[in-house]
Amino acid sequence: MTAIFKREFFSYFRTPVGYVAMAIFTFISGFIFYTQFASGYVSISDEINSLRSLFIVIVPIITMGMFAEDRRRGTEILYYTNSVELFSVVCGKFLAAMALNLVMFINVFIHMIVVSACGGSVDIGVFGSVLVFFFMAALFISIGLLASVITDNQIISAIVAFLFILITQLLTVIGTYCGTAVSTIMSYMGMSVDARNAAKNGISSVIGWFDPFYKTDAFANGLFSVSALVFCLSFAIFFLYLSFRILEKKRWSQK
């Protein structure tokens, strides 16, 4: 796993991928910080929360070539014909992407130092936001990795990851619309107001329960929830395991 991690991590800096991702992240975070600083009020928590929306762009960029590129170069067959543990390959690539996220996040750490040096406050809400950022990064990177496993083209992999993360970001809105639609249908069926409201709220709650952004919003206020972190970590492990099982199936199909 260590060899895979090193190869994948340094490959980000042998191609434009790592530099493009870092440039986008640095520019947006710098712009947010400069805007706040110029207004006389700086909130690192707000900056980090805004940066979470960049997952929809950053994650497809850094994950699209994880396996799709190996497949294009014909090196993917080495994973199937050698005695290497495929789960170690998956974990190595995943950790390399997480390490790149950490490198990008150094920019925010510098902002925290500047705020502290200027007499500003870096409170528990900031550390909560940092914690949530990396747990959510783990979740979305695992999704991007799965997209790279199931597709044969980097562009298609990036599009699949983009769409999946977009849907995730809109789950609360989707839940509201679905609940309203069901309530409207029930009204045409002549059902009672109480039944329609119960169905509307129930559907909205069920779909919204899968929204990681909604679950982790309170961390910025210093209100920590272990269940929210377990949610992100559990789904990240699930997607990593699913990627492993798909690769394992492909390995046996080669024999």
N, C-alpha and C positions, 0 to 999 in steps of 0.2 A: 504493500500500500504506500509505503514511503517513496518508493521509486516512481510510482504513478503520480503521487502528489507533486513531487519535484518537477517531473516532466511537464505536467499540466500547468502548474503555476508559472514556470518560467516560459512556457509556450505563449502565455498571454502577452509577454514582453518581446517575443520574437515575431509577433504579428501585430497588425494595427488594432486588434480587438481590445486588448487591455488598455491601450492608450486612448482609444475612442471612449470606452466606458469611463475611464478616469477623467477625461476631459469634460464629458457631459456632467458627471457628478460634481466635479470641482467648480465648474462654471455656475451651475444652478445653486449649489450650496453657498458659493461666494456671493452670488447676486442676492440671495435671500438675506445673508448676514449683512451685506453692505446696506441693503434697503432698511433693515431694522436699525442698524447702527446710525444711519443718517437721520432716522426719525427720532432718535434719542431713547428708544426702547428696544432692548434685545432679549429675545426669548429663545434659548437654545432648544427647548422642548418643541416650540412651534416650528423651528427650522427642521428638526429631525422628523416631526410629523409630516411636514410638507415633502421632505425627501423620500418618505415612504411611497409616495405616488410615483416616484421614478422607477420603482421595481418593474413597472410595465414596459419600460424601455431598456433599462440596464440588464435585467435578467435574460431576456431573449438574446441580447448581444453576447453575453459571456457564456451562455449555455448552448447556443445553437450548433456549435461545432464539437461538442464534447464527444459524441459518438458518430454523428453524421460525417464529420471530417475524416475520422478513422475509416469509415465505410467508403468514402470517396477515394482515399488513398490506397485502400486495400489492406490496411494494417489491422483492421478489425478481426480478421481471421486468426491473428496471433492470439487473441484472447480465448478463442475456442479450441485451438490446437495445442496450446501450452497448458501446463499444469497450474497456471495462475488461478487464484480464487477470484471468481467474478465479482463477488461482493466487495472484495478489497479494491478492485478496479473502480466500482461504483463509488465507494467511499473516498478513494483517493481523488477522483475527479470532483466530487462534491466538496471536499475539504479545500481543494485548490481554489474553487470559485468562492468559498467562504473567506479564504485568506485574501483574495483580491478585494472582496468587499471591505475587509478590515483595513487594507492599504488605502482604499478610497476614503474610508471614514477618518483617516488621520487629519484630513482637512477640517472636519468638525471638531476634533480634539483640539486643534489649534485655535479654533474659534472659542472654545471653552476656556483656554488659557488666556486669551485676549480679554474676554469678559471678566475673568477673575482678576487680571492685572489692572483693569479699569475700575475695580471696586464693585462689579456686578455680582449677581448671585448665581451660583451653580448648585441648585438644590437637588433634593431627592427625586423630584419630577424629571430632571434631566437624566439622571442615571436610569430611571424607569424607562424613559424614551429610548435610551441607548440599548438597554436590555431587549426591549420589544423589537427594535430595529433589526437586531441580529437573529432573533427567533423567527421573525417574519421573513428575513432574508433566507434562512434555512428552508422555510416552507416553500417559498417561490423558486429557489434554486433547485430544489428537489423536483418541482413541477417542470421546470425548464429542462432538467436532465432527462426526465421521462419523455418529454417531447422529442429530444434528440435521439433517444433510444428507438422510438417507434416510427421515426421518419428517416428517409434516405437522403434528404436534401437539407442543407443548412437554412435556406430561406423558408422552406416549409416548416422546419423545426421552430424557427423564430416566430413565424405567424401563429403556430399552434400555441406556443408558450404565451405570446401576446394576448391571444383571445381568451385563454384560460385565466390569466391574471386579470384581464379586463372584466370578465364575468365575476371573478371573485371580488373585485373592488365594487361591483354594482349589485352585490347580492341583497343588500338591504333594500335598495330601490326596486330590484326585481321582485322581492318578497312583497313589497307594498303593492306593486301593480298586479301581481298574481292574486293577492288577497282581494283587491278591489274588483278584479275581473270575476272571481268566483262569487263575490257578494252580488254583483250585478246579475249574473246568471241565475242565482238563487232568487233574486227579486222577481225576475220574469216567471219563475216557477211558483210564485205566490207564497214563498216561505216567510216566516216571521222575521221581524227586525232583529230580535235577539239571536236567532239562529244565523242570520247573515253576518252579524257583527262577530259572533263567536268563530265562524268559519274564516272570516277575513283576518281577525287577529291571530287565529291559530296558524293559518298558512303563512302569514307574514313572519310570525315568530319562528316557525320551523325553518324557513329558508334563511332568515336573518341569523339564525344560530350558527350557520356556517361562515359568517362574515368575520374574518380575523381582524379587520380594521375596527369594527364595532366592539369586539371583545377586548381590544387592547387600548382603547382611547383613554381610559381612566389612568393608565400608567403615567401619563404626562402630568397628572395632578398628584402624583405620589401615592395613588391607590393601587396597590399591587394585587394581582389575582393569579394564584398558582394554576387555576384551571385554564386560564387563557394561554399560559406558557405551555402547559401540557397539551392543549389543543394543537398549537403550532408544531410542537415537537413530535406529537403522535402522527400527524398527517405527513410531516416531513419523512419520518421513518417509514410510513406506509408507502409513499411514492418511491422512496429509495428501494424498498424491498420489491415493489412491483417492477421497477426497472431491472433489478437483479433477476427476477423470475423470467422476464421476457428474454434477457440475455442468455439465461440458462437454457431456455427452450430453444433458442437459436443454436446454442452450442451442440445440443443433442441432435438437432436437425442436420448438423454438419457431418455427423458420424455415419 
